[in-house]
Amino acid sequence: MTGPTLILDLAGFRENVRTLAAMVAPARTMLAVKADAYGHGAAEFATAALEGGADSLAVLEVPAGIRLREVGFTVPLFAWLHGRDTDFAAAITADIDLGVSSMVELERIAAAVRTAGSPASVHLKIDTGLHRNGASPEDWPALVSAARDAEREGLVRVVALWSHLADASPADDEAALAEFRAAVAVAAGLGVEPPLLHLAASSAGIREPEARLGLVRFGIAAYGISPFDDVDGRGLGLRPVMTFRAPVLALEDGVAVLAAGSGDGVAPVTAADGAAVLLEGVRRPVLGVDVDTMTVGVDATAGGRVTPGDVATVFGPGDDGEPTAEEWAAWAGTIGDEIVARASRRAARVIRR
């Protein structure tokens, strides 16, 4: 090994998906492969998600969905984050379901239908408190009414109503669920009663059965990383999927230089944060992270003789005492999602199927 390597456990990922899908049944499972499947590789992990029991896939942006269509995925695909340049006609042609948060988006989609030549499948989104996107309760009746009229014209098919939970607290999520149900009732009163409702992602999917509704959008939990602060992925019965390793390039004066840095996705942490790697059976403190390398302390009194060419585990499942991505997240003051999604494509990848 001459540079950093990511080891990706597809078998563990499939088992995670099976575990989560069984947990929420009879609700269906949508698996998020956004951000290149959180840095793991969208195409490979989309395939494994379906093999593990997911019914559909979610991406953030339309181009990511089109790439999945181009490599052969035919299952339902959902994209919900749109910009001013989103090519809705291409999305409709590729049979990608579209999240709709505003009248402007609905109007743009309806206009694109005339180019694509077929109606768009849309999921109307109500903002239930996350304030990321979605129609406000005040704007919701107008959006629903406009979607109803567009459906009667043959421009769209309203296939779902949905929202995101803030996952701030059980009380907040309970209030958001009540707000969502109220929005569903408003839509029904306006003549819009689609077959699918979805609200829960990883957090609520695991801990809030009442929020599962017809479908749960699982994201980071399927990759073995907990969405909670009080328990890690292993504590939820899930297996962390990504292992990050780097070889020792040089050793001098009790300091080892590893061939991995921020350019490879290593978070900017130090020993002061508590950060460490596992090297020759011992957790070694991280002294600093540069673009291409990182330094760790290798005090000989700690045991385990270190030489150039030895391989350190930056993070992994934790089976052998190595740090986990969740520990790195705590050291970096962020969440586990960000630690794995940072992984650079310049690191070699080994996929264990």
FENFEN-V667652 format. One record per pair of residues at least 24 apart in sequence whose C-alpha atoms are under 10 Angstrom apart, sorted by the first residue. I is the first residue (numbers start at 1). J is the second residue. If there is no record, write none. Layout:
i->I j->J
i->I j->J
//
This chain:
i->1 j->245
i->1 j->246
i->1 j->247
i->1 j->248
i->1 j->259
i->1 j->309
i->1 j->310
i->1 j->311
i->1 j->348
i->2 j->246
i->2 j->247
i->2 j->248
i->2 j->249
i->2 j->258
i->2 j->259
i->2 j->309
i->2 j->311
i->2 j->348
i->3 j->245
i->3 j->246
i->3 j->247
i->3 j->248
i->3 j->249
i->3 j->258
i->3 j->259
i->3 j->260
i->3 j->264
i->3 j->292
i->3 j->293
i->3 j->311
i->3 j->346
i->3 j->347
i->3 j->348
i->4 j->244
i->4 j->245
i->4 j->246
i->4 j->247
i->4 j->258
i->4 j->259
i->4 j->260
i->4 j->261
i->4 j->264
i->4 j->265
i->4 j->292
i->4 j->293
i->4 j->311
i->4 j->312
i->4 j->313
i->4 j->314
i->4 j->344
i->4 j->346
i->4 j->347
i->4 j->348
i->4 j->349
i->5 j->243
i->5 j->244
i->5 j->245
i->5 j->246
i->5 j->247
i->5 j->259
i->5 j->260
i->5 j->264
i->5 j->311
i->5 j->313
i->5 j->343
i->5 j->344
i->5 j->345
i->5 j->346
i->5 j->347
i->5 j->348
i->5 j->349
i->5 j->350
i->6 j->40
i->6 j->241
i->6 j->242
i->6 j->243
i->6 j->244
i->6 j->245
i->6 j->246
i->6 j->313
i->6 j->315
i->6 j->316
i->6 j->343
i->6 j->344
i->6 j->345
i->6 j->347
i->6 j->348
i->6 j->349
i->6 j->350
i->6 j->351
i->7 j->40
i->7 j->241
i->7 j->242
i->7 j->243
i->7 j->244
i->7 j->245
i->7 j->316
i->7 j->348
i->7 j->349
i->7 j->350
i->7 j->351
i->7 j->352
i->8 j->40
i->8 j->41
i->8 j->45
i->8 j->223
i->8 j->240
i->8 j->241
i->8 j->242
i->8 j->243
i->8 j->244
i->8 j->316
i->8 j->349
i->8 j->350
i->8 j->351
i->8 j->352
i->8 j->353
i->9 j->40
i->9 j->45
i->9 j->223
i->9 j->239
i->9 j->240
i->9 j->241
i->9 j->242
i->9 j->243
i->9 j->317
i->9 j->350
i->9 j->351
i->9 j->352
i->9 j->353
i->10 j->40
i->10 j->44
i->10 j->45
i->10 j->47
i->10 j->48
i->10 j->49
i->10 j->52
i->10 j->223
i->10 j->241
i->10 j->242
i->10 j->351
i->10 j->352
i->10 j->353
i->11 j->48
i->11 j->52
i->11 j->239
i->11 j->241
i->11 j->351
i->11 j->352
i->11 j->353
i->12 j->48
i->12 j->52
i->12 j->222
i->12 j->223
i->12 j->224
i->12 j->238
i->12 j->239
i->12 j->240
i->12 j->241
i->12 j->242
i->12 j->352
i->12 j->353
i->13 j->45
i->13 j->48
i->13 j->49
i->13 j->52
i->13 j->221
i->13 j->222
i->13 j->223
i->13 j->224
i->13 j->238
i->13 j->239
i->13 j->240
i->13 j->241
i->13 j->242
i->13 j->353
i->14 j->45
i->14 j->47
i->14 j->48
i->14 j->49
i->14 j->50
i->14 j->51
i->14 j->52
i->14 j->53
i->14 j->54
i->14 j->222
i->14 j->223
i->14 j->239
i->14 j->241
i->14 j->353
i->15 j->48
i->15 j->49
i->15 j->51
i->15 j->52
i->15 j->53
i->15 j->222
i->15 j->224
i->15 j->238
i->15 j->239
i->16 j->49
i->16 j->52
i->16 j->53
i->16 j->221
i->16 j->222
i->16 j->223
i->16 j->224
i->16 j->233
i->16 j->236
i->16 j->237
i->16 j->238
i->16 j->239
i->16 j->240
i->16 j->241
i->17 j->48
i->17 j->49
i->17 j->50
i->17 j->51
i->17 j->52
i->17 j->53
i->17 j->54
i->17 j->218
i->17 j->219
i->17 j->221
i->17 j->222
i->17 j->223
i->17 j->224
i->17 j->238
i->18 j->49
i->18 j->50
i->18 j->51
i->18 j->52
i->18 j->53
i->18 j->54
i->18 j->222
i->19 j->52
i->19 j->53
i->19 j->222
i->19 j->236
i->19 j->237
i->19 j->238
i->20 j->52
i->20 j->53
i->20 j->54
i->20 j->202
i->20 j->205
i->20 j->206
i->20 j->216
i->20 j->218
i->20 j->221
i->20 j->222
i->20 j->237
i->20 j->238
i->21 j->52
i->21 j->53
i->21 j->54
i->21 j->55
i->21 j->205
i->21 j->215
i->21 j->216
i->21 j->218
i->21 j->222
i->22 j->53
i->23 j->205
i->23 j->206
i->23 j->209
i->24 j->205
i->24 j->206
i->24 j->208
i->24 j->209
i->24 j->212
i->24 j->213
i->24 j->214
i->24 j->215
i->24 j->216
i->25 j->212
i->25 j->214
i->25 j->215
i->25 j->216
i->26 j->212
i->26 j->213
i->26 j->214
i->26 j->215
i->27 j->198
i->27 j->205
i->27 j->209
i->27 j->212
i->27 j->213
i->27 j->214
i->27 j->215
i->27 j->216
i->28 j->53
i->28 j->54
i->28 j->55
i->28 j->56
i->28 j->198
i->28 j->212
i->28 j->213
i->28 j->214
i->28 j->215
i->28 j->216
i->28 j->217
i->29 j->53
i->29 j->54
i->29 j->55
i->29 j->56
i->29 j->57
i->29 j->201
i->29 j->205
i->29 j->212
i->29 j->214
i->29 j->215
i->29 j->216
i->29 j->217
i->29 j->218
i->30 j->54
i->30 j->55
i->30 j->56
i->30 j->57
i->30 j->58
i->30 j->76
i->30 j->77
i->30 j->78
i->30 j->198
i->30 j->201
i->30 j->215
i->30 j->216
i->30 j->217
i->30 j->218
i->30 j->219
i->31 j->55
i->31 j->56
i->31 j->57
i->31 j->58
i->31 j->59
i->31 j->77
i->31 j->78
i->31 j->201
i->31 j->202
i->31 j->216
i->31 j->217
i->31 j->218
i->31 j->219
i->31 j->220
i->31 j->221
i->31 j->222
i->32 j->56
i->32 j->57
i->32 j->58
i->32 j->59
i->32 j->60
i->32 j->77
i->32 j->78
i->32 j->79
i->32 j->201
i->32 j->202
i->32 j->217
i->32 j->218
i->32 j->219
i->32 j->220
i->32 j->222
i->33 j->57
i->33 j->58
i->33 j->59
i->33 j->60
i->33 j->64
i->33 j->65
i->33 j->218
i->33 j->219
i->33 j->220
i->34 j->58
i->34 j->59
i->34 j->60
i->34 j->61
i->34 j->64
i->34 j->65
i->34 j->79
i->34 j->219
i->34 j->220
i->34 j->341
i->35 j->59
i->35 j->60
i->35 j->61
i->35 j->64
i->35 j->341
i->35 j->342
i->36 j->60
i->36 j->64
i->36 j->341
i->37 j->219
i->37 j->220
i->37 j->223
i->37 j->340
i->37 j->341
i->38 j->219
i->38 j->220
i->38 j->223
i->38 j->336
i->38 j->337
i->38 j->338
i->38 j->339
i->38 j->340
i->38 j->341
i->38 j->342
i->38 j->343
i->39 j->242
i->39 j->265
i->39 j->337
i->39 j->338
i->39 j->339
i->39 j->340
i->39 j->341
i->39 j->342
i->39 j->343
i->39 j->344
i->39 j->345
i->40 j->223
i->40 j->241
i->40 j->242
i->40 j->340
i->40 j->341
i->40 j->342
i->40 j->343
i->40 j->344
i->40 j->345
i->40 j->349
i->40 j->351
i->41 j->341
i->41 j->345
i->41 j->349
i->42 j->67
i->42 j->68
i->43 j->67
i->43 j->68
i->43 j->69
i->43 j->71
i->43 j->72
i->43 j->73
i->44 j->351
i->44 j->353
i->45 j->223
i->46 j->73
i->47 j->73
i->48 j->353
i->49 j->222
i->50 j->75
i->54 j->216
i->54 j->217
i->54 j->218
i->55 j->215
i->56 j->215
i->56 j->217
i->57 j->217
i->57 j->218
i->58 j->96
i->58 j->97
i->58 j->217
i->58 j->218
i->58 j->219
i->59 j->96
i->60 j->99
i->61 j->86
i->61 j->91
i->61 j->98
i->62 j->86
i->62 j->87
i->62 j->88
i->62 j->90
i->62 j->91
i->62 j->92
i->62 j->94
i->62 j->96
i->62 j->97
i->62 j->98
i->63 j->87
i->63 j->90
i->63 j->91
i->65 j->91
i->65 j->94
i->65 j->95
i->65 j->96
i->65 j->97
i->66 j->90
i->66 j->91
i->66 j->93
i->66 j->94
i->66 j->95
i->66 j->96
i->67 j->94
i->68 j->94
i->69 j->94
i->69 j->95
i->69 j->96
i->70 j->94
i->78 j->121
i->78 j->122
i->78 j->123
i->79 j->122
i->79 j->123
i->80 j->122
i->80 j->123
i->80 j->124
i->80 j->125
i->80 j->133
i->80 j->134
i->81 j->132
i->81 j->133
i->84 j->108
i->87 j->112
i->88 j->112
i->88 j->113
i->88 j->115
i->88 j->116
i->88 j->120
i->89 j->113
i->89 j->114
i->89 j->115
i->89 j->116
i->89 j->117
i->89 j->118
i->89 j->120
i->90 j->115
i->90 j->116
i->91 j->116
i->91 j->120
i->92 j->116
i->92 j->117
i->92 j->118
i->92 j->119
i->92 j->120
i->92 j->121
i->93 j->117
i->93 j->118
i->93 j->119
i->93 j->120
i->95 j->119
i->95 j->120
i->95 j->121
i->96 j->120
i->96 j->121
i->96 j->122
i->97 j->121
i->97 j->122
i->97 j->123
i->97 j->157
i->97 j->158
i->97 j->159
i->97 j->160
i->98 j->122
i->98 j->123
i->98 j->124
i->98 j->158
i->98 j->159
i->98 j->160
i->99 j->123
i->99 j->124
i->99 j->125
i->99 j->134
i->99 j->160
i->99 j->161
i->99 j->162
i->99 j->163
i->100 j->124
i->100 j->125
i->100 j->126
i->100 j->133
i->100 j->134
i->100 j->135
i->100 j->143
i->100 j->147
i->100 j->158
i->100 j->161
i->100 j->162
i->101 j->125
i->101 j->126
i->101 j->127
i->101 j->132
i->101 j->133
i->101 j->134
i->101 j->135
i->101 j->136
i->101 j->139
i->101 j->140
i->101 j->143
i->101 j->162
i->101 j->163
i->102 j->126
i->102 j->133
i->102 j->134
i->102 j->135
i->102 j->136
i->102 j->139
i->102 j->140
i->102 j->142
i->102 j->143
i->102 j->144
i->103 j->135
i->103 j->139
i->103 j->140
i->103 j->142
i->103 j->143
i->103 j->144
i->103 j->146
i->103 j->147
i->104 j->143
i->105 j->143
i->106 j->143
i->106 j->146
i->106 j->147
i->106 j->150
i->106 j->156
i->107 j->146
i->107 j->147
i->107 j->150
i->109 j->155
i->109 j->156
i->110 j->147
i->110 j->150
i->110 j->151
i->110 j->153
i->110 j->154
i->110 j->155
i->110 j->156
i->111 j->155
i->112 j->155
i->113 j->154
i->113 j->155
i->113 j->156
i->114 j->155
i->117 j->155
i->118 j->154
i->118 j->155
i->118 j->156
i->119 j->150
i->119 j->151
i->119 j->153
i->119 j->154
i->119 j->155
i->119 j->156
i->119 j->157
i->120 j->151
i->120 j->154
i->120 j->155
i->120 j->156
i->120 j->157
i->120 j->158
i->120 j->159
i->121 j->151
i->121 j->155
i->121 j->156
i->121 j->157
i->121 j->158
i->121 j->159
i->121 j->160
i->122 j->147
i->122 j->151
i->122 j->156
i->122 j->157
i->122 j->158
i->122 j->159
i->122 j->160
i->122 j->161
i->123 j->147
i->123 j->157
i->123 j->158
i->123 j->159
i->123 j->160
i->123 j->161
i->123 j->162
i->123 j->163
i->123 j->194
i->123 j->196
i->123 j->197
i->123 j->198
i->124 j->158
i->124 j->159
i->124 j->160
i->124 j->161
i->124 j->162
i->124 j->163
i->124 j->187
i->124 j->194
i->124 j->197
i->125 j->160
i->125 j->161
i->125 j->162
i->125 j->163
i->125 j->164
i->125 j->180
i->125 j->183
i->125 j->198
i->125 j->199
i->126 j->161
i->126 j->162
i->126 j->163
i->126 j->164
i->126 j->179
i->126 j->180
i->126 j->183
i->126 j->184
i->127 j->162
i->127 j->163
i->127 j->164
i->127 j->165
i->127 j->176
i->127 j->179
i->127 j->180
i->127 j->183
i->128 j->162
i->128 j->163
i->128 j->164
i->128 j->165
i->128 j->166
i->128 j->172
i->128 j->173
i->128 j->175
i->128 j->176
i->128 j->177
i->128 j->178
i->128 j->179
i->128 j->180
i->128 j->181
i->128 j->183
i->128 j->199
i->129 j->163
i->129 j->164
i->129 j->165
i->129 j->166
i->129 j->167
i->129 j->168
i->129 j->172
i->129 j->173
i->129 j->175
i->129 j->176
i->129 j->179
i->129 j->180
i->130 j->163
i->130 j->164
i->130 j->165
i->130 j->166
i->130 j->167
i->130 j->168
i->130 j->176
i->131 j->164
i->131 j->165
i->131 j->166
i->132 j->163
i->132 j->164
i->132 j->166
i->133 j->163
i->133 j->164
i->134 j->162
i->134 j->163
i->134 j->164
i->135 j->163
i->137 j->179
i->137 j->180
i->137 j->182
i->137 j->183
i->137 j->186
i->140 j->183
i->140 j->186
i->140 j->187
i->141 j->183
i->141 j->186
i->141 j->187
i->141 j->189
i->141 j->190
i->142 j->187
i->142 j->190
i->143 j->187
i->144 j->183
i->144 j->186
i->144 j->187
i->144 j->188
i->144 j->190
i->144 j->191
i->144 j->192
i->145 j->187
i->145 j->190
i->145 j->191
i->145 j->192
i->147 j->192
i->148 j->187
i->148 j->190
i->148 j->191
i->148 j->192
i->148 j->193
i->149 j->192
i->151 j->192
i->157 j->194
i->158 j->192
i->158 j->193
i->158 j->194
i->158 j->195
i->158 j->196
i->159 j->192
i->159 j->193
i->159 j->194
i->159 j->195
i->159 j->196
i->159 j->197
i->160 j->192
i->160 j->193
i->160 j->194
i->160 j->195
i->160 j->196
i->160 j->197
i->160 j->198
i->160 j->214
i->161 j->187
i->161 j->192
i->161 j->193
i->161 j->194
i->161 j->195
i->161 j->196
i->161 j->197
i->161 j->198
i->161 j->199
i->162 j->196
i->162 j->197
i->162 j->198
i->162 j->199
i->162 j->200
i->162 j->215
i->163 j->197
i->163 j->198
i->163 j->199
i->163 j->200
i->163 j->201
i->164 j->198
i->164 j->199
i->164 j->200
i->164 j->201
i->164 j->217
i->165 j->199
i->165 j->200
i->165 j->201
i->165 j->203
i->165 j->204
i->165 j->211
i->166 j->200
i->166 j->203
i->166 j->204
i->167 j->200
i->167 j->201
i->167 j->202
i->167 j->203
i->167 j->204
i->167 j->227
i->167 j->228
i->170 j->204
i->170 j->207
i->170 j->208
i->173 j->200
i->173 j->204
i->173 j->208
i->173 j->211
i->174 j->208
i->174 j->210
i->174 j->211
i->176 j->211
i->177 j->210
i->177 j->211
i->178 j->211
i->180 j->211
i->201 j->227
i->202 j->226
i->202 j->227
i->202 j->228
i->203 j->227
i->203 j->228
i->206 j->236
i->219 j->337
i->220 j->336
i->220 j->337
i->220 j->338
i->220 j->340
i->220 j->341
i->221 j->336
i->221 j->337
i->223 j->337
i->223 j->340
i->224 j->317
i->224 j->325
i->224 j->326
i->224 j->336
i->225 j->317
i->225 j->324
i->225 j->325
i->225 j->326
i->225 j->335
i->225 j->336
i->225 j->337
i->225 j->340
i->226 j->326
i->226 j->335
i->226 j->336
i->226 j->337
i->227 j->326
i->227 j->335
i->227 j->336
i->227 j->337
i->228 j->335
i->228 j->336
i->229 j->326
i->229 j->330
i->229 j->335
i->231 j->326
i->232 j->324
i->232 j->325
i->232 j->326
i->232 j->327
i->232 j->336
i->233 j->317
i->233 j->324
i->233 j->325
i->233 j->326
i->234 j->317
i->234 j->318
i->234 j->319
i->238 j->317
i->239 j->316
i->239 j->317
i->239 j->318
i->240 j->315
i->240 j->316
i->240 j->317
i->240 j->318
i->240 j->324
i->240 j->325
i->240 j->326
i->241 j->316
i->241 j->317
i->241 j->325
i->241 j->340
i->241 j->352
i->242 j->315
i->242 j->316
i->242 j->317
i->242 j->324
i->242 j->325
i->242 j->340
i->242 j->343
i->242 j->351
i->243 j->313
i->243 j->314
i->243 j->315
i->243 j->316
i->243 j->317
i->243 j->318
i->243 j->322
i->243 j->323
i->243 j->324
i->243 j->325
i->243 j->340
i->243 j->349
i->243 j->350
i->244 j->312
i->244 j->313
i->244 j->314
i->244 j->315
i->244 j->316
i->244 j->317
i->244 j->324
i->244 j->325
i->244 j->340
i->244 j->343
i->244 j->347
i->244 j->348
i->244 j->349
i->245 j->277
i->245 j->278
i->245 j->279
i->245 j->311
i->245 j->312
i->245 j->313
i->245 j->314
i->245 j->315
i->245 j->316
i->245 j->347
i->245 j->348
i->246 j->277
i->246 j->279
i->246 j->293
i->246 j->294
i->246 j->309
i->246 j->310
i->246 j->311
i->246 j->312
i->246 j->313
i->246 j->314
i->246 j->347
i->247 j->279
i->247 j->307
i->247 j->308
i->247 j->309
i->247 j->310
i->247 j->311
i->247 j->312
i->247 j->313
i->248 j->279
i->248 j->293
i->248 j->294
i->248 j->295
i->248 j->296
i->248 j->306
i->248 j->307
i->248 j->308
i->248 j->309
i->248 j->310
i->248 j->311
i->248 j->312
i->249 j->293
i->249 j->307
i->249 j->308
i->249 j->309
i->249 j->310
i->249 j->311
i->250 j->295
i->250 j->306
i->250 j->307
i->250 j->308
i->250 j->309
i->250 j->310
i->251 j->295
i->251 j->296
i->251 j->297
i->251 j->298
i->251 j->306
i->251 j->307
i->251 j->308
i->251 j->309
i->252 j->297
i->252 j->298
i->253 j->297
i->253 j->298
i->253 j->299
i->254 j->296
i->254 j->297
i->254 j->298
i->254 j->299
i->254 j->300
i->254 j->306
i->255 j->284
i->255 j->285
i->255 j->286
i->255 j->287
i->255 j->295
i->255 j->296
i->255 j->297
i->255 j->298
i->255 j->299
i->255 j->306
i->256 j->284
i->256 j->286
i->256 j->287
i->256 j->294
i->256 j->295
i->256 j->296
i->256 j->297
i->256 j->298
i->256 j->299
i->256 j->306
i->256 j->307
i->256 j->308
i->257 j->287
i->257 j->288
i->257 j->289
i->257 j->293
i->257 j->294
i->257 j->295
i->257 j->296
i->257 j->297
i->257 j->308
i->258 j->289
i->258 j->292
i->258 j->293
i->258 j->294
i->258 j->295
i->258 j->296
i->258 j->308
i->258 j->309
i->258 j->310
i->258 j->311
i->258 j->312
i->258 j->314
i->259 j->291
i->259 j->292
i->259 j->293
i->259 j->294
i->259 j->295
i->259 j->309
i->259 j->311
i->259 j->312
i->260 j->289
i->260 j->290
i->260 j->291
i->260 j->292
i->260 j->293
i->260 j->294
i->260 j->295
i->260 j->314
i->260 j->347
i->261 j->288
i->261 j->289
i->261 j->290
i->261 j->291
i->261 j->292
i->261 j->293
i->261 j->294
i->261 j->295
i->262 j->289
i->262 j->290
i->262 j->291
i->262 j->292
i->262 j->293
i->262 j->294
i->262 j->342
i->262 j->343
i->262 j->344
i->263 j->289
i->263 j->290
i->263 j->291
i->263 j->292
i->263 j->293
i->263 j->342
i->263 j->343
i->263 j->344
i->263 j->345
i->263 j->346
i->263 j->347
i->264 j->291
i->264 j->292
i->264 j->293
i->264 j->342
i->264 j->343
i->264 j->344
i->264 j->345
i->264 j->346
i->264 j->347
i->265 j->291
i->265 j->292
i->265 j->338
i->265 j->339
i->265 j->340
i->265 j->341
i->265 j->342
i->265 j->343
i->265 j->344
i->265 j->345
i->265 j->346
i->265 j->347
i->266 j->290
i->266 j->291
i->266 j->292
i->266 j->293
i->266 j->294
i->266 j->314
i->266 j->315
i->266 j->328
i->266 j->339
i->266 j->340
i->266 j->342
i->266 j->343
i->266 j->344
i->267 j->328
i->267 j->329
i->267 j->331
i->267 j->332
i->267 j->333
i->267 j->334
i->267 j->338
i->267 j->339
i->267 j->340
i->267 j->342
i->267 j->343
i->268 j->294
i->268 j->328
i->268 j->331
i->268 j->332
i->269 j->294
i->269 j->328
i->269 j->329
i->269 j->331
i->269 j->332
i->269 j->333
i->270 j->294
i->270 j->295
i->270 j->296
i->270 j->331
i->270 j->332
i->271 j->296
i->271 j->297
i->271 j->331
i->272 j->331
i->273 j->328
i->273 j->330
i->273 j->331
i->273 j->332
i->273 j->333
i->274 j->327
i->274 j->328
i->274 j->330
i->274 j->331
i->274 j->332
i->275 j->314
i->275 j->323
i->275 j->327
i->275 j->328
i->275 j->329
i->275 j->330
i->275 j->331
i->275 j->332
i->276 j->313
i->276 j->314
i->276 j->315
i->276 j->322
i->276 j->323
i->276 j->327
i->276 j->328
i->276 j->331
i->277 j->312
i->277 j->313
i->277 j->314
i->277 j->315
i->277 j->316
i->277 j->321
i->277 j->322
i->277 j->323
i->277 j->324
i->277 j->328
i->278 j->311
i->278 j->312
i->278 j->313
i->278 j->314
i->278 j->315
i->278 j->316
i->278 j->318
i->278 j->320
i->278 j->321
i->278 j->322
i->278 j->323
i->279 j->304
i->279 j->305
i->279 j->306
i->279 j->310
i->279 j->311
i->279 j->312
i->279 j->313
i->279 j->314
i->279 j->322
i->280 j->304
i->280 j->305
i->280 j->306
i->280 j->307
i->280 j->310
i->280 j->311
i->280 j->312
i->280 j->313
i->281 j->305
i->281 j->312
i->281 j->313
i->281 j->320
i->281 j->321
i->281 j->322
i->282 j->312
i->282 j->320
i->282 j->321
i->282 j->322
i->283 j->312
i->283 j->313
i->283 j->314
i->283 j->321
i->283 j->322
i->283 j->323
i->284 j->312
i->284 j->314
i->286 j->314
i->315 j->339
i->315 j->340
//
